[in-house]
Amino acid sequence: MSTQYISTEESLRQAGFLVKNRELLGDGKKYHIITFGCQLNDNDSEKMAGQMEAMNLLEAEELAEADLVVINTCSIRENAAGRFFGHLGIIKNLRKDKPNLLVAVCGCMMKQEVHVDKIRRSYPFVDMVFGPQDIYRFPELLNRRLEGSRRVYDVGMEDTVAEGVPVRRERKFRALSTIMYGCNNFCSYCVVPYARGRERSRHQAEVLAELKALADEGFSEVMLLGQNVNSYGKDLPASNEQGNFVELLTKAAEQSGLKRIRFMSSHPKDISLDLLDTIAAHPNIERHIHFALQSGSNEILKAMNRKYTAEHFLNLLAEARKRIPDISITTDIIVGFPGETEEDFQDTLRVVREAGFDQAFTFQYSPRPGTPAAKLEEVPADVMTERFNRLVEVQNENSLRAHERLVGETVEVLIEGLSDHSESSLTGRDSAYHLINFTLDEEVFAELGLAETDWVRRGQALEGRFAQVKITDAKTFSLQGELVGLAPQGRVG
């Protein structure tokens, strides 16, 4: 199926529905979005929030205050699906007291007919159902419901790329920019190619224009998103001179004016030495790569259809550390994939010890309907849990060692606000994606006109600022530091 490109001009057709919906909804109405899953879903929710605010809807902090509820679903993990239906149960009870409450459900789960059928049978109060490729059509679908359709279930089958959709950024210092959609890898446990469609890239000029605009708006950091960003551009005609991910990343670093550029996610089979050299050459590209190992057993990797070996993975890590000495490496690991033996698991432990990941996101395997792996015999739950606990213990040792190496170093931290653990501490991340909590001397606050002890206001005032922080203590999941100095505000370049 070919990609359908929706230009900014074409997207403006939706503006007519925004105006009509504004009139039909009336004044003072509120919306609430519940988002499950990855940062791509977060970015999709930002776009729907932008659309709803263009309809003069206000954000409701609490679900009970909303007149329109949107649930953006994820089908990657079983617990996300369970939590989604749990939320629908809560909304069902809320609907009894608010019969005019509008409910929309979208996202990856809606690309699987089994879930749509369940909603149709068991949750008939849901007004709208649409897929992730249909986000740009949200105003049109809502308009159909407001103008009399009882239920609008319209999950499109086109693989689309839509530009010009309004966006309400969740954070004022970090922006998300989806540069490509879908996936062609067909890992045997994953539903993404079925839910998100095939790989399709935005045109380079559109991405670069967005990044420059974000820098001009004052954003300190941008995260380039894709199921596999290293595949960016492979689907675009070579004659269009769109370029690959390395070329896009180079131009973003040199032309956008952004202080820091991150990207997520990378598939080990597609990471090139050119990418590593590009990171090394540009200080405003993060010193961090997320390499999703998934398993250290070559037999399991083959069964997962990952298309690399443990040896290739470790060689790539060695190259990354040689070319970028200050790089941090994070990973994903699945424990208990069907057919995993104790020997396979020992291979994973060996690779994890040798790799010395700064951080690992570890999961117990859960079958996803419609994937090849779902047909295989599962590892017993008690065996899976026991292996998972052993893996976490090994990785926690890795994380602590990686953090201990930073004690005494001074790093640049993007302030994200107040720490969750202490109202007198700020929190943020350095370029290598380490979580750092640190304190500021009262004199600093006095210089900023924030001498009072209103810590919420202090945190908000410093969001998006860069600080030089000296690391004083290492913990398994974070670092502790003290302020050396605040960087001046302003655009790079």
VOZA-794330 format. One record per residue (C-alpha): residue number from 1; residue in one letter; x, y, z. Coordinates in Angstrom, 2 decimals, decimal comma, padded with zeros to 5 digits. Example, Ala and Ser with C-alpha at 12.3 -4.5 7.8 and 13.67 -1.06 7.14 Angstrom:
BEGIN
- 1 | A | 012,30 | -004,50 | 007,80;
- 2 | S | 013,67 | -001,06 | 007,14;
END
This chain:
BEGIN
- 1 | M | 000,00 | 000,00 | 000,00;
- 2 | S | 001,42 | 003,40 | -000,97;
- 3 | T | 001,73 | 006,26 | 001,49;
- 4 | Q | -000,89 | 009,01 | 001,40;
- 5 | Y | 000,71 | 012,40 | 002,09;
- 6 | I | -001,61 | 015,02 | 003,55;
- 7 | S | -000,04 | 018,44 | 003,09;
- 8 | T | -000,56 | 021,42 | 005,37;
- 9 | E | -002,86 | 022,93 | 002,73;
- 10 | E | -004,95 | 019,77 | 002,56;
- 11 | S | -005,08 | 019,56 | 006,35;
- 12 | L | -006,64 | 023,03 | 006,40;
- 13 | R | -009,83 | 021,38 | 005,16;
- 14 | Q | -010,13 | 020,12 | 008,73;
- 15 | A | -010,10 | 023,75 | 009,92;
- 16 | G | -013,66 | 024,05 | 008,64;
- 17 | F | -014,69 | 021,25 | 010,99;
- 18 | L | -012,81 | 022,92 | 013,83;
- 19 | V | -014,97 | 026,03 | 013,34;
- 20 | K | -018,20 | 024,02 | 013,03;
- 21 | N | -017,36 | 021,95 | 016,12;
- 22 | R | -016,60 | 025,11 | 018,07;
- 23 | E | -020,14 | 026,30 | 017,32;
- 24 | L | -021,78 | 022,92 | 018,03;
- 25 | L | -019,91 | 022,32 | 021,29;
- 26 | G | -020,54 | 025,80 | 022,67;
- 27 | D | -018,47 | 027,69 | 025,22;
- 28 | G | -016,88 | 026,42 | 028,42;
- 29 | K | -016,58 | 022,76 | 027,44;
- 30 | K | -013,58 | 020,73 | 028,62;
- 31 | Y | -011,55 | 017,81 | 027,28;
- 32 | H | -009,44 | 015,14 | 028,95;
- 33 | I | -006,93 | 012,84 | 027,22;
- 34 | I | -005,73 | 009,52 | 028,64;
- 35 | T | -002,62 | 008,27 | 026,86;
- 36 | F | -001,11 | 004,80 | 027,02;
- 37 | G | 002,12 | 003,62 | 025,42;
- 38 | C | 005,13 | 005,19 | 023,80;
- 39 | Q | 006,26 | 008,72 | 023,00;
- 40 | L | 004,74 | 008,44 | 019,53;
- 41 | N | 001,39 | 008,12 | 021,27;
- 42 | D | 002,31 | 011,10 | 023,44;
- 43 | N | 002,94 | 013,13 | 020,28;
- 44 | D | -000,36 | 011,96 | 018,77;
- 45 | S | -002,16 | 013,08 | 021,94;
- 46 | E | -000,45 | 016,47 | 021,70;
- 47 | K | -001,92 | 016,83 | 018,22;
- 48 | M | -005,42 | 015,95 | 019,38;
- 49 | A | -005,06 | 018,40 | 022,27;
- 50 | G | -004,08 | 021,05 | 019,71;
- 51 | Q | -007,16 | 020,25 | 017,66;
- 52 | M | -009,47 | 020,42 | 020,67;
- 53 | E | -008,04 | 023,71 | 021,88;
- 54 | A | -008,60 | 025,06 | 018,35;
- 55 | M | -012,27 | 024,22 | 019,03;
- 56 | N | -012,08 | 026,40 | 022,18;
- 57 | L | -012,17 | 023,39 | 024,48;
- 58 | L | -010,32 | 023,76 | 027,78;
- 59 | E | -008,20 | 021,04 | 029,35;
- 60 | A | -009,83 | 019,28 | 032,32;
- 61 | E | -007,30 | 018,19 | 034,91;
- 62 | E | -009,70 | 015,57 | 036,29;
- 63 | L | -011,62 | 013,02 | 034,24;
- 64 | A | -014,90 | 013,84 | 036,02;
- 65 | E | -014,72 | 017,48 | 034,81;
- 66 | A | -014,57 | 016,57 | 031,11;
- 67 | D | -017,25 | 016,94 | 028,45;
- 68 | L | -015,11 | 015,06 | 025,89;
- 69 | V | -012,79 | 012,20 | 026,84;
- 70 | V | -010,22 | 010,76 | 024,42;
- 71 | I | -008,35 | 007,53 | 025,20;
- 72 | N | -005,24 | 006,95 | 023,08;
- 73 | T | -004,48 | 003,22 | 023,29;
- 74 | C | -001,39 | 001,05 | 023,05;
- 75 | S | -001,26 | -002,58 | 021,98;
- 76 | I | 002,41 | -003,33 | 022,68;
- 77 | R | 002,00 | -004,70 | 026,21;
- 78 | E | -000,85 | -006,73 | 027,66;
- 79 | N | -001,10 | -004,60 | 030,80;
- 80 | A | -001,76 | -001,46 | 028,70;
- 81 | A | -004,73 | -003,22 | 027,09;
- 82 | G | -006,03 | -004,29 | 030,50;
- 83 | R | -005,70 | -000,78 | 031,90;
- 84 | F | -007,52 | 000,64 | 028,86;
- 85 | F | -010,60 | -001,52 | 029,43;
- 86 | G | -010,42 | -000,71 | 033,15;
- 87 | H | -010,62 | 002,99 | 032,28;
- 88 | L | -013,60 | 002,33 | 030,00;
- 89 | G | -015,33 | 000,75 | 032,99;
- 90 | I | -014,74 | 003,91 | 035,02;
- 91 | I | -016,05 | 006,08 | 032,18;
- 92 | K | -019,12 | 003,84 | 031,88;
- 93 | N | -020,07 | 004,73 | 035,45;
- 94 | L | -019,27 | 008,41 | 034,84;
- 95 | R | -021,51 | 008,40 | 031,77;
- 96 | K | -024,50 | 007,49 | 033,97;
- 97 | D | -024,19 | 010,85 | 035,72;
- 98 | K | -023,14 | 012,73 | 032,55;
- 99 | P | -025,29 | 011,36 | 029,70;
- 100 | N | -023,97 | 013,99 | 027,28;
- 101 | L | -020,33 | 013,03 | 027,86;
- 102 | L | -018,59 | 012,32 | 024,54;
- 103 | V | -016,10 | 009,42 | 024,47;
- 104 | A | -013,52 | 008,83 | 021,73;
- 105 | V | -011,10 | 005,90 | 021,53;
- 106 | C | -008,14 | 005,85 | 019,16;
- 107 | G | -004,61 | 004,50 | 018,85;
- 108 | C | -002,96 | 001,19 | 018,07;
- 109 | M | -005,51 | -001,12 | 019,68;
- 110 | M | -008,17 | 000,15 | 017,30;
- 111 | K | -006,29 | -001,41 | 014,37;
- 112 | Q | -007,15 | -004,84 | 015,79;
- 113 | E | -010,71 | -005,87 | 015,02;
- 114 | V | -010,95 | -008,00 | 018,17;
- 115 | H | -010,76 | -004,87 | 020,33;
- 116 | V | -013,15 | -002,85 | 018,18;
- 117 | D | -015,68 | -005,72 | 018,36;
- 118 | K | -015,35 | -005,82 | 022,15;
- 119 | I | -016,02 | -002,08 | 022,37;
- 120 | R | -019,00 | -002,42 | 020,05;
- 121 | R | -020,50 | -005,23 | 022,17;
- 122 | S | -019,59 | -004,27 | 025,73;
- 123 | Y | -019,07 | -000,49 | 025,67;
- 124 | P | -021,77 | 000,92 | 023,36;
- 125 | F | -021,45 | 004,36 | 025,00;
- 126 | V | -018,19 | 004,94 | 023,08;
- 127 | D | -019,03 | 007,59 | 020,47;
- 128 | M | -015,96 | 007,45 | 018,20;
- 129 | V | -013,35 | 004,84 | 017,26;
- 130 | F | -010,44 | 005,61 | 014,92;
- 131 | G | -006,85 | 004,54 | 014,32;
- 132 | P | -003,47 | 006,26 | 014,73;
- 133 | Q | -003,37 | 007,10 | 011,01;
- 134 | D | -006,67 | 008,99 | 011,40;
- 135 | I | -005,58 | 011,57 | 013,98;
- 136 | Y | -005,63 | 014,38 | 011,39;
- 137 | R | -009,29 | 013,49 | 010,68;
- 138 | F | -010,37 | 013,77 | 014,32;
- 139 | P | -012,26 | 017,09 | 013,81;
- 140 | E | -014,18 | 015,59 | 010,87;
- 141 | L | -015,11 | 012,44 | 012,82;
- 142 | L | -016,20 | 014,49 | 015,81;
- 143 | N | -018,30 | 016,69 | 013,54;
- 144 | R | -020,13 | 013,64 | 012,19;
- 145 | R | -020,99 | 012,63 | 015,75;
- 146 | L | -022,09 | 016,15 | 016,73;
- 147 | E | -024,30 | 016,46 | 013,67;
- 148 | G | -026,32 | 013,36 | 014,50;
- 149 | S | -024,47 | 010,10 | 013,90;
- 150 | R | -025,00 | 007,87 | 016,93;
- 151 | R | -021,59 | 006,23 | 016,70;
- 152 | V | -018,67 | 006,96 | 014,37;
- 153 | Y | -016,42 | 003,92 | 013,99;
- 154 | D | -014,02 | 004,80 | 011,19;
- 155 | V | -010,61 | 003,11 | 011,36;
- 156 | G | -008,81 | 004,09 | 008,16;
- 157 | M | -006,63 | 001,64 | 006,26;
- 158 | E | -004,45 | 004,20 | 004,46;
- 159 | D | -000,85 | 004,65 | 005,60;
- 160 | T | -000,85 | 008,43 | 005,97;
- 161 | V | 001,60 | 011,23 | 006,77;
- 162 | A | -000,25 | 014,43 | 007,67;
- 163 | E | 001,39 | 017,84 | 008,06;
- 164 | G | -000,01 | 021,01 | 009,58;
- 165 | V | -002,03 | 019,40 | 012,40;
- 166 | P | -002,34 | 021,79 | 015,39;
- 167 | V | -000,15 | 020,77 | 018,35;
- 168 | R | -000,40 | 021,61 | 022,04;
- 169 | R | 003,03 | 020,79 | 023,46;
- 170 | E | 002,87 | 018,99 | 026,79;
- 171 | R | 006,10 | 020,54 | 028,06;
- 172 | K | 007,51 | 023,97 | 027,46;
- 173 | F | 011,14 | 022,84 | 027,28;
- 174 | R | 011,03 | 019,54 | 025,39;
- 175 | A | 009,18 | 018,99 | 022,13;
- 176 | L | 008,37 | 015,73 | 020,38;
- 177 | S | 008,74 | 015,50 | 016,60;
- 178 | T | 007,64 | 012,31 | 014,85;
- 179 | I | 009,82 | 011,98 | 011,74;
- 180 | M | 008,45 | 008,64 | 010,53;
- 181 | Y | 005,63 | 006,23 | 011,19;
- 182 | G | 005,20 | 002,47 | 011,10;
- 183 | C | 007,66 | -000,40 | 010,93;
- 184 | N | 008,80 | -003,00 | 008,40;
- 185 | N | 010,75 | -005,26 | 010,76;
- 186 | F | 007,99 | -007,71 | 011,79;
- 187 | C | 009,62 | -008,92 | 014,99;
- 188 | S | 007,67 | -012,06 | 015,82;
- 189 | Y | 006,34 | -010,73 | 019,16;
- 190 | C | 005,36 | -007,23 | 018,00;
- 191 | V | 002,09 | -005,80 | 016,64;
- 192 | V | 003,48 | -002,43 | 015,51;
- 193 | P | 003,58 | -003,22 | 011,74;
- 194 | Y | -000,07 | -004,27 | 011,95;
- 195 | A | -001,18 | -001,38 | 014,19;
- 196 | R | 000,98 | 001,47 | 012,88;
- 197 | G | 001,36 | 000,32 | 009,28;
- 198 | R | 004,45 | 000,16 | 007,09;
- 199 | E | 007,36 | 002,57 | 007,34;
- 200 | R | 006,66 | 006,00 | 005,93;
- 201 | S | 008,85 | 009,04 | 006,38;
- 202 | R | 008,01 | 012,71 | 006,50;
- 203 | H | 009,75 | 014,84 | 003,89;
- 204 | Q | 013,03 | 016,26 | 005,12;
- 205 | A | 012,05 | 019,88 | 004,46;
- 206 | E | 008,94 | 019,52 | 006,63;
- 207 | V | 010,93 | 018,06 | 009,53;
- 208 | L | 013,65 | 020,72 | 009,37;
- 209 | A | 011,08 | 023,52 | 009,17;
- 210 | E | 009,38 | 022,17 | 012,30;
- 211 | L | 012,68 | 021,93 | 014,19;
- 212 | K | 013,64 | 025,51 | 013,31;
- 213 | A | 010,21 | 026,72 | 014,41;
- 214 | L | 010,56 | 024,88 | 017,73;
- 215 | A | 013,95 | 026,51 | 018,35;
- 216 | D | 012,45 | 029,93 | 017,54;
- 217 | E | 009,63 | 029,23 | 020,01;
- 218 | G | 012,21 | 028,68 | 022,74;
- 219 | F | 012,27 | 024,91 | 023,13;
- 220 | S | 015,54 | 023,69 | 024,60;
- 221 | E | 015,35 | 020,11 | 023,41;
- 222 | V | 013,60 | 018,05 | 020,75;
- 223 | M | 013,09 | 014,30 | 020,55;
- 224 | L | 012,98 | 012,85 | 017,02;
- 225 | L | 010,59 | 009,92 | 017,08;
- 226 | G | 009,99 | 006,82 | 015,01;
- 227 | Q | 009,53 | 003,10 | 015,57;
- 228 | N | 012,98 | 002,78 | 014,00;
- 229 | V | 014,47 | 006,19 | 013,22;
- 230 | N | 017,43 | 004,61 | 011,47;
- 231 | S | 015,07 | 003,55 | 008,68;
- 232 | Y | 014,09 | 007,17 | 008,02;
- 233 | G | 014,07 | 008,00 | 004,32;
- 234 | K | 014,33 | 004,45 | 002,99;
- 235 | D | 010,76 | 004,61 | 001,72;
- 236 | L | 011,22 | 007,94 | -000,06;
- 237 | P | 012,18 | 008,08 | -003,76;
- 238 | A | 015,92 | 008,62 | -004,21;
- 239 | S | 015,14 | 011,19 | -006,90;
- 240 | N | 013,57 | 013,42 | -004,25;
- 241 | E | 016,96 | 013,83 | -002,56;
- 242 | Q | 015,29 | 013,43 | 000,82;
- 243 | G | 018,30 | 011,79 | 002,45;
- 244 | N | 018,62 | 009,17 | 005,17;
- 245 | F | 018,54 | 009,53 | 008,94;
- 246 | V | 022,21 | 010,44 | 009,25;
- 247 | E | 021,77 | 013,28 | 006,74;
- 248 | L | 018,61 | 014,52 | 008,49;
- 249 | L | 020,30 | 014,39 | 011,89;
- 250 | T | 023,33 | 016,27 | 010,58;
- 251 | K | 021,18 | 019,06 | 009,12;
- 252 | A | 019,07 | 019,20 | 012,29;
- 253 | A | 022,21 | 019,64 | 014,40;
- 254 | E | 023,74 | 022,26 | 012,11;
- 255 | Q | 020,70 | 024,24 | 010,97;
- 256 | S | 017,90 | 024,07 | 013,54;
- 257 | G | 019,41 | 026,16 | 016,33;
- 258 | L | 018,35 | 023,59 | 018,93;
- 259 | K | 020,51 | 023,23 | 022,01;
- 260 | R | 019,93 | 019,48 | 022,32;
- 261 | I | 018,59 | 016,85 | 019,92;
- 262 | R | 017,56 | 013,37 | 021,00;
- 263 | F | 016,16 | 010,45 | 019,02;
- 264 | M | 014,25 | 007,26 | 019,76;
- 265 | S | 014,25 | 004,36 | 018,87;
- 266 | S | 017,08 | 002,60 | 017,08;
- 267 | H | 017,17 | -000,97 | 015,78;
- 268 | P | 020,65 | -002,54 | 016,20;
- 269 | K | 020,60 | -004,01 | 012,69;
- 270 | D | 020,32 | -000,52 | 011,17;
- 271 | I | 022,73 | 001,52 | 013,30;
- 272 | S | 025,66 | 002,59 | 011,14;
- 273 | L | 029,18 | 003,79 | 011,90;
- 274 | D | 028,22 | 006,99 | 010,05;
- 275 | L | 025,55 | 007,60 | 012,68;
- 276 | L | 028,07 | 007,16 | 015,48;
- 277 | D | 030,49 | 009,56 | 013,78;
- 278 | T | 027,70 | 012,12 | 013,32;
- 279 | I | 026,89 | 012,00 | 017,04;
- 280 | A | 030,59 | 012,37 | 017,89;
- 281 | A | 030,94 | 015,39 | 015,59;
- 282 | H | 027,98 | 017,41 | 016,94;
- 283 | P | 027,87 | 018,34 | 020,63;
- 284 | N | 024,16 | 019,22 | 020,47;
- 285 | I | 023,23 | 015,62 | 019,61;
- 286 | E | 022,63 | 013,58 | 022,74;
- 287 | R | 025,41 | 011,36 | 024,09;
- 288 | H | 023,02 | 008,45 | 024,38;
- 289 | I | 021,74 | 005,64 | 022,19;
- 290 | H | 018,97 | 003,22 | 023,02;
- 291 | F | 020,02 | -000,19 | 021,67;
- 292 | A | 017,15 | -002,66 | 022,11;
- 293 | L | 018,92 | -005,98 | 022,78;
- 294 | Q | 015,75 | -008,00 | 023,60;
- 295 | S | 017,79 | -011,20 | 024,17;
- 296 | G | 021,40 | -012,27 | 024,41;
- 297 | S | 020,70 | -015,69 | 022,88;
- 298 | N | 021,24 | -016,02 | 019,14;
- 299 | E | 018,61 | -018,75 | 018,99;
- 300 | I | 016,03 | -016,52 | 020,63;
- 301 | L | 017,04 | -013,53 | 018,52;
- 302 | K | 016,44 | -015,64 | 015,43;
- 303 | A | 013,05 | -016,75 | 016,74;
- 304 | M | 012,24 | -013,09 | 017,43;
- 305 | N | 013,22 | -012,21 | 013,82;
- 306 | R | 015,61 | -009,55 | 015,09;
- 307 | K | 018,15 | -010,05 | 012,25;
- 308 | Y | 021,36 | -009,57 | 014,26;
- 309 | T | 023,44 | -011,67 | 016,63;
- 310 | A | 024,67 | -011,03 | 020,14;
- 311 | E | 028,19 | -010,74 | 018,75;
- 312 | H | 027,16 | -008,05 | 016,26;
- 313 | F | 025,38 | -006,20 | 019,06;
- 314 | L | 028,44 | -006,20 | 021,34;
- 315 | N | 030,75 | -005,16 | 018,50;
- 316 | L | 028,46 | -002,23 | 017,76;
- 317 | L | 028,52 | -001,17 | 021,42;
- 318 | A | 032,32 | -001,31 | 021,40;
- 319 | E | 032,43 | 000,91 | 018,30;
- 320 | A | 030,01 | 003,37 | 019,91;
- 321 | R | 032,13 | 003,67 | 023,04;
- 322 | K | 035,34 | 003,97 | 021,06;
- 323 | R | 034,00 | 006,79 | 018,88;
- 324 | I | 031,96 | 008,52 | 021,62;
- 325 | P | 033,72 | 007,93 | 024,96;
- 326 | D | 031,07 | 009,75 | 027,02;
- 327 | I | 028,10 | 007,88 | 025,50;
- 328 | S | 025,53 | 006,08 | 027,62;
- 329 | I | 023,76 | 002,97 | 026,40;
- 330 | T | 020,25 | 001,92 | 027,38;
- 331 | T | 018,31 | -001,10 | 026,21;
- 332 | D | 015,11 | -003,19 | 026,21;
- 333 | I | 015,12 | -006,86 | 027,23;
- 334 | I | 012,31 | -009,42 | 027,07;
- 335 | V | 012,50 | -012,32 | 029,54;
- 336 | G | 010,69 | -015,59 | 028,90;
- 337 | F | 010,18 | -015,44 | 025,15;
- 338 | P | 008,58 | -018,74 | 024,01;
- 339 | G | 011,21 | -021,48 | 023,84;
- 340 | E | 013,71 | -019,65 | 026,06;
- 341 | T | 015,79 | -022,20 | 027,98;
- 342 | E | 017,97 | -021,60 | 031,02;
- 343 | E | 020,96 | -021,70 | 028,66;
- 344 | D | 019,37 | -018,98 | 026,51;
- 345 | F | 018,76 | -016,89 | 029,60;
- 346 | Q | 022,35 | -017,35 | 030,75;
- 347 | D | 023,41 | -015,95 | 027,36;
- 348 | T | 021,30 | -012,88 | 028,08;
- 349 | L | 022,89 | -012,43 | 031,50;
- 350 | R | 026,34 | -012,77 | 029,94;
- 351 | V | 025,64 | -010,09 | 027,32;
- 352 | V | 024,08 | -007,78 | 029,91;
- 353 | R | 027,16 | -008,09 | 032,13;
- 354 | E | 029,52 | -007,51 | 029,19;
- 355 | A | 027,49 | -004,61 | 027,76;
- 356 | G | 027,32 | -002,75 | 031,07;
- 357 | F | 024,14 | -000,88 | 030,14;
- 358 | D | 023,51 | 002,39 | 031,95;
- 359 | Q | 019,86 | 001,44 | 032,16;
- 360 | A | 017,60 | -001,35 | 030,92;
- 361 | F | 013,84 | -001,53 | 030,46;
- 362 | T | 013,06 | -005,13 | 031,30;
- 363 | F | 009,80 | -006,94 | 030,53;
- 364 | Q | 008,31 | -010,36 | 031,02;
- 365 | Y | 007,02 | -011,69 | 027,71;
- 366 | S | 003,31 | -011,31 | 027,07;
- 367 | P | 001,73 | -012,70 | 023,90;
- 368 | R | 000,09 | -010,21 | 021,55;
- 369 | P | -002,83 | -011,48 | 019,48;
- 370 | G | -002,08 | -011,79 | 015,78;
- 371 | T | 001,70 | -012,12 | 016,11;
- 372 | P | 003,60 | -015,30 | 015,16;
- 373 | A | 005,00 | -015,68 | 018,68;
- 374 | A | 001,51 | -015,81 | 020,17;
- 375 | K | 001,08 | -019,27 | 018,66;
- 376 | L | 004,12 | -020,67 | 020,50;
- 377 | E | 004,17 | -022,44 | 023,84;
- 378 | E | 004,88 | -020,02 | 026,66;
- 379 | V | 007,53 | -020,29 | 029,35;
- 380 | P | 005,87 | -021,03 | 032,74;
- 381 | A | 005,05 | -017,84 | 034,64;
- 382 | D | 007,01 | -018,78 | 037,77;
- 383 | V | 010,13 | -019,53 | 035,69;
- 384 | M | 009,75 | -016,24 | 033,84;
- 385 | T | 009,41 | -014,26 | 037,07;
- 386 | E | 012,43 | -015,93 | 038,66;
- 387 | R | 014,58 | -015,15 | 035,60;
- 388 | F | 013,27 | -011,60 | 035,50;
- 389 | N | 014,34 | -011,02 | 039,11;
- 390 | R | 017,84 | -012,34 | 038,38;
- 391 | L | 018,14 | -010,07 | 035,35;
- 392 | V | 017,03 | -006,99 | 037,32;
- 393 | E | 019,63 | -007,74 | 039,99;
- 394 | V | 022,44 | -007,91 | 037,41;
- 395 | Q | 021,28 | -004,75 | 035,63;
- 396 | N | 020,93 | -002,81 | 038,90;
- 397 | E | 024,61 | -003,56 | 039,56;
- 398 | N | 025,45 | -002,26 | 036,06;
- 399 | S | 023,44 | 000,92 | 036,58;
- 400 | L | 025,08 | 001,69 | 039,91;
- 401 | R | 028,58 | 001,14 | 038,49;
- 402 | A | 027,81 | 003,35 | 035,48;
- 403 | H | 026,58 | 006,11 | 037,78;
- 404 | E | 029,53 | 005,80 | 040,18;
- 405 | R | 031,91 | 006,58 | 037,33;
- 406 | L | 030,30 | 010,02 | 037,05;
- 407 | V | 030,87 | 011,11 | 040,66;
- 408 | G | 033,08 | 014,19 | 040,66;
- 409 | E | 032,23 | 015,08 | 037,05;
- 410 | T | 030,45 | 018,32 | 036,08;
- 411 | V | 027,68 | 017,86 | 033,50;
- 412 | E | 025,14 | 020,05 | 031,74;
- 413 | V | 021,59 | 019,35 | 032,92;
- 414 | L | 018,34 | 020,45 | 031,31;
- 415 | I | 016,11 | 021,38 | 034,24;
- 416 | E | 012,72 | 019,65 | 034,08;
- 417 | G | 011,27 | 021,01 | 037,30;
- 418 | L | 011,01 | 019,92 | 040,92;
- 419 | S | 012,22 | 016,50 | 041,99;
- 420 | D | 009,49 | 013,99 | 042,88;
- 421 | H | 011,45 | 013,03 | 046,01;
- 422 | S | 012,23 | 016,41 | 047,53;
- 423 | E | 010,48 | 019,75 | 047,12;
- 424 | S | 013,79 | 021,52 | 047,76;
- 425 | S | 015,56 | 019,76 | 044,86;
- 426 | L | 015,36 | 020,21 | 041,11;
- 427 | T | 015,58 | 017,42 | 038,59;
- 428 | G | 016,68 | 017,03 | 034,99;
- 429 | R | 018,78 | 015,01 | 032,58;
- 430 | D | 022,20 | 015,46 | 031,07;
- 431 | S | 022,99 | 014,83 | 027,40;
- 432 | A | 023,65 | 011,16 | 028,22;
- 433 | Y | 020,08 | 010,82 | 029,57;
- 434 | H | 021,10 | 010,30 | 033,20;
- 435 | L | 018,47 | 011,43 | 035,72;
- 436 | I | 020,06 | 013,99 | 038,06;
- 437 | N | 018,59 | 015,59 | 041,18;
- 438 | F | 020,36 | 018,64 | 042,55;
- 439 | T | 019,98 | 021,54 | 044,95;
- 440 | L | 020,41 | 025,26 | 044,39;
- 441 | D | 021,80 | 027,72 | 046,88;
- 442 | E | 019,31 | 030,27 | 048,20;
- 443 | E | 021,47 | 033,04 | 046,71;
- 444 | V | 020,70 | 031,71 | 043,22;
- 445 | F | 016,98 | 032,01 | 043,83;
- 446 | A | 017,43 | 035,51 | 045,26;
- 447 | E | 019,26 | 036,58 | 042,09;
- 448 | L | 016,36 | 035,22 | 040,03;
- 449 | G | 013,80 | 037,03 | 042,17;
- 450 | L | 012,62 | 033,74 | 043,68;
- 451 | A | 013,84 | 034,11 | 047,23;
- 452 | E | 010,52 | 033,04 | 048,74;
- 453 | T | 010,02 | 029,38 | 049,63;
- 454 | D | 007,38 | 028,72 | 046,96;
- 455 | W | 009,07 | 025,66 | 045,50;
- 456 | V | 006,44 | 025,07 | 042,85;
- 457 | R | 007,02 | 028,54 | 041,42;
- 458 | R | 010,76 | 028,07 | 041,65;
- 459 | G | 010,59 | 024,81 | 039,72;
- 460 | Q | 008,34 | 026,29 | 037,05;
- 461 | A | 010,58 | 029,34 | 036,65;
- 462 | L | 013,63 | 027,21 | 035,97;
- 463 | E | 012,06 | 024,63 | 033,62;
- 464 | G | 013,97 | 024,55 | 030,35;
- 465 | R | 017,09 | 026,24 | 031,72;
- 466 | F | 020,46 | 024,51 | 031,45;
- 467 | A | 022,62 | 024,16 | 034,54;
- 468 | Q | 026,16 | 023,00 | 035,18;
- 469 | V | 025,91 | 020,41 | 037,96;
- 470 | K | 028,70 | 018,64 | 039,82;
- 471 | I | 027,83 | 015,00 | 040,58;
- 472 | T | 028,27 | 014,24 | 044,28;
- 473 | D | 026,57 | 010,87 | 044,78;
- 474 | A | 025,46 | 007,86 | 042,72;
- 475 | K | 022,34 | 005,76 | 043,18;
- 476 | T | 020,99 | 002,87 | 041,11;
- 477 | F | 018,39 | 004,90 | 039,24;
- 478 | S | 019,62 | 008,47 | 039,60;
- 479 | L | 022,49 | 010,79 | 040,46;
- 480 | Q | 022,75 | 013,52 | 043,07;
- 481 | G | 024,55 | 016,78 | 042,44;
- 482 | E | 025,04 | 020,41 | 043,35;
- 483 | L | 024,73 | 023,49 | 041,16;
- 484 | V | 027,87 | 024,99 | 039,68;
- 485 | G | 026,13 | 027,59 | 037,53;
- 486 | L | 023,12 | 028,39 | 035,34;
- 487 | A | 023,60 | 028,81 | 031,60;
- 488 | P | 022,18 | 031,95 | 029,95;
- 489 | Q | 018,93 | 031,52 | 028,10;
- 490 | G | 018,80 | 031,76 | 024,34;
- 491 | R | 018,84 | 030,04 | 020,99;
- 492 | V | 021,85 | 028,13 | 019,64;
- 493 | G | 023,48 | 029,37 | 016,42;
END
